[in-house]
Structure formats: C-alpha cells, structure tokens
C-alpha cells in the first residue's frame, strides 16, 4: 500500500508540473507572436533608413572630424561587445550556445569590453572575469536603447576608445531554430561595390540644410535601428526557445504520468490478486 501511495503522489506531482509547463508554453507562444509582429512592423523602416544611409555614404568622402562614426580607429586594439541574452532561464540551451559563441569569437579578455542586456549575459561576463562596463538588464530592453546608443557614440566617436563595436545576440530563424549572430555595428561601412542601376539613379537628389548635418543626425538613429532589430530578434528567439522547452517538458510529464499510471494499475492488480488468493486460502482452511 505504501508503494501505491507513493506512485499516486508522483502522478499528482507530474500532473501539476504538466499544467504549469503547459501554461508557460502558451504564454511564451503569445509573447513570441508579439515579437514577430514587432519585427515585421519595423522592417520597412529599418530597410529604408539603411538605404538612405548607404546612399548618403556614396556621396561623401569620409572625414573623421566631420563624421566621427564613420572613422576607423584602427590604431586602437580594444573592442566593445554588446551582448544581448535573457533575464530568465527555462529556455533550453539558448544562452549556453550563445555564450560558447562568445568564447569562440572574443577569446581576448584584456582588450574586450562588454555591455550586456540580460541578467544571464551579465552573470556570464562576470563569471568569466571579462570587463563589464555597463548593464541594461533592468526594465524593458527597448527603453534602454537610447542610453546604449549614447554610450556607444561616446566611447567610439568622442573618446575613440574602440576600434570596433559588435552586436552579439540570438538571431530568430524559425520557431525551431535560433542561431548566435555577430554583427559589426561600428565602424559603419558603405554600400556594396555591386550596385544596380536603380540605386545609381536614386543618388540624384538634394539634401537640406546640408549633407553633414543630416548625416550626423541620421547615423545615431541608424545605430538605434540596428540595436532595436537585434533586441527584437533576441526576444523572439527567447520566447520561441522557451515555448519549445516547455512543450518538451509538458510532453515528458504526460509520458511520465502514463508510465506511472500503468505501474499503479499493475501494483493495484497485484494487490487484488493477493487478496483474492488470501480469501480462497482462508476459505479452504475453514472447509
């Protein structure tokens, strides 16, 4: 009887766990859908600002004093990495794979500074004894993009501390697939050498008040768009990975319930058989 009570307790525990993981799966699916909608809604704006920036870059000759975000600080060895991870766990191996990629891409701890989005990323940087200069894990990630852009512009363009700035995040490929991505944020490059005729024609336009003022205002906004895209991709990856992890946990809990139920029925049948045998034995003894 004690074994049957233990099995019943395990069945109830597995049932409770399956209900919790099922609810978490539904919540993650809803959040993933919102992140996907945000990514799709922002793509036209991101594409257009990229096209405008690329077209402007074909009309200027890069001068460091006029366009500091376009300058290449090649004399500096230090780089800045913006690492976008998650605040919470229960999303499978999403963060683990990302951190392995970071170890592979940036093995030199002495010449690399980190800025983090996400408590998991912050703990990873501190645990591996890397140099953490800022953390934007508190609150909504999207609300901190402006502050991060100011920090990047100050470190790269004004103080000229870094030779390059990289974005590292989980790129959302599909519901079942998320991949670590490394994007070069600074220095900003021009458009590819292979240009089509439509883009060449689009270069004939007037800029008011002048190209310098417009470009210096546009470039920080361009950085914000790239960072925002990476944050949204990382959030979609997180919710997708958590949804799949919770679905797997729910399926495992249900499989365990079925196995325990079968075991419970066998134990109960065995007890009933023993009781029937005892009754028959006692009856034969009386007769």
N, C-alpha and C positions, 0 to 999 in steps of 0.2 A: 504493500500500500504506500509505503514511503516513496518508492521509486515512481509510482504513478503520480503522486502529488508533485514530485519534482518535475516530471515531464509536463504536467498541466501548467505549472508556473513558467516553465520555459516557453510553452506555446503562447501563453498570455504576454510574456515579455516580447517575443518575436512579433506578435500581432501589434502591440503598441509601437514597436520600432517601425514596422512597415507603415503604420498610419502616419507617423511623424515624417519619415523619409518621403512618403507619397505627397504630403502637404508641401515639403520643401522642394520637391521636384516641380510641382505646379507653380509655386512662387518663382522659382528660377526660370521656368519657361515663360512666365509673364514678363519678367524683367528682361529676358533675352529678346523678346519680341519688341519691347520698347527701345532697347539699344539698337536693334536692327533698323527700326523705323527712323531713329535719330541719325544713324549713319547714312541711310538712303536720302533723308531730307537734306543733309548737309553736303552731299556730294556735288550738286550743281554749283554751289557757292565755292567750294574748295577747288573745283576744276577751273572755274572762271578766274579766280584770283591767281591761280597758278599760271594760267595762260597769259594774263595781263603782266604778271611779274616777269615771266620768260620773255615776253615781247619787249618790255622795257629794258631788260638786260642786253638785248641785242643792239640797242640804240646808244648805249653809253660805253665809255671807256672807264674801267674800274679805277677810281682814285680813292685811296684809303682815307684821306682827310674828309672827303665828301660822302663816301658810302662805307662806313666802318664795318657794317655787317657783311659786306662783300669782300672785305680784305682777307687775305690768307696769312695768318700769324704763324708762318712756317718756322720761325725762329724759336717758337715755344714747343716744349715736349709734352706738357701736361694737357690732358683732355678731360672733358666733362661728360658724364653719362647720366641721362635722365632715365631712371628705372621705374617702370610702371608695373606694379604687381597687384595684389589684392589685400584687403583688410581682414578678410575672413578665410577660413580653411574650408574643408569639406568640398573641394573641387578637384578631386583626383590628383594626378601628378602635374597639374598645370604649372604651379610655381616651381616645382622641382626641376622640370625640363627647362624652364626659363633661366633658373639660376645656374644650371650646368652650362647653358649657352653663354651666360655672362662670364663664367670662369674660363671658357674657351676663347671668347672674343677679347677680354680685357684681363690678361694674366698679370700685368704690371700694376701692383697696388700702389707703388710710390708715386707714379705720375698720372693717377686717375682719381678724379673727384666724382662723387656721386650725389645726385639729388633724387629723392625717392617719392613715389606715390604708392602708398600701401604699406601697412604695418609688416606684412610678410617680407617685403623687399627691404624695409628699414632694418629688420632684425637680421636678415641675411648679410647686409653690408656691415653691420656692427659685429656680427659673429665671425666674419671672415677678416676682420680688422682692416677694412677699407676706410677711406676718408669720406665721411658723410658730412656735407656742408649745409644741407637743408632737407627738411622733410615736410611734405604737404599731404600727409595721410588723414589729417583731421577734416571732417566735414565732407562736402561734395567736391570730388576731384575737379569737375568742370569749373567750379567757382574759383579755384586756385590757379587757373591757367594764366591769368593776367599777372599775378605775382611771380610766377615761374618765368614768364617771358621777360619781365623786368630784370630778374636775377641773371638770366642768360645774356641779355643785351649788355648789362653792366659788366659781367665777367669777360665776355668775348670782345665786345666793341669798345668799351670805355677803358677797362683796366688791361685788356689784351693779355689775359692770363692763360688762355687756352688756344691750342692750335686747331681744335675741332670740338664740336658738340654732337653727341649721338643720342637718339631716342631708342630705347630698348623696351619692347612690350610683346604681348601675345597677340599675333595677328589672327583675326577671325576668318577662317577659310570656309568652314561649314559647321553645322551643328556637331558633327562627329570629329572635326579636325581643327586644331588650333596650333599655330606654329610660332616659335620665337622669331621676332623680327628686329633688325638693327638698321635704323635709318639715319643718314647723315643730315643733321639739322643745320649746322654751320660748318664751314662757310657755304653760303648759298651759291650754287652754280648756275650757269646759263642754260639755255635750251640745247637740245642735242644738235649735233652738226647736220644731221639729215633733216632738212626742213621741206615741207611740201609747199606748193605754190600758194595755197590759201593763206598760210601764215605769212608768207612774204608780202602778200598784198595787204594783210592786216596791219603791217607796220606803218602804213601811211596815215598818220593821224596827228592831231595837235594835242599838246599837254598843257593845261593851265593850272596854277600860275607858271610852274616850270617843272622840268623832269626831276630835278634834285629834290625839291620839297615834296613832290608827290611820292617819289620812290622811298625817301626816308620815312614817310608816314606809312607807306604800304608794307615795307619789309617786316616791321614788328607784327603787323596784322597777319602777314603771311606765315610767320612763325607760330602765331596763336592757332591758325587754322591747322597746321601740321600737327601741333601738340594735341589739339582737340580731337582730330581724327584718330590719333594713336590712343587717347584715353577711351574714346567710344569703342574702338576695336578691342581694347583690353577688357572693357566691361562686358561686351558681348561674349568674348571668349570665356570670361569668368562664369557668367550665368549659364552658358552652354555647357561648360565642363561640370559645373555643379549639378545641372539638371541630369546629365548623363550619369554622374556619380550617384546621385540619389535614386535614379531609376534602377541602377545596378544593385544598390543597397535594398531597395524595395523588392526586387526580384529574388535576391538572396534570402531575405526574410521570409518571403512566401514559400520558397523552396524548403527552408528550414522548418516552417510550420507544417508543410506536407509530410516531411520526413518524421517529425516528432509526433504528428497525429497517427501515422502508420505504426510507429513504435508504441504509442499509447494504446492503440487498438490491440496490438499483439500482446502487450502486457496484460491488458484487461481480459482478453480472451483466455490467456494462460491462467489467470486467477480464477475465472469462472470454471474452467476445466478442472482445476484442482479442487474447487469447492464441490462440483458435481461428483468427482471421484471420492471425496471425503464422505459425502452423503450416501453414496452407493455402498462404500465400505462399512459405514456405520449401520446401514440397514441390513447388510448381510450378517454383520456380527450379532444383531438383535435376533434375527431369524435363526 
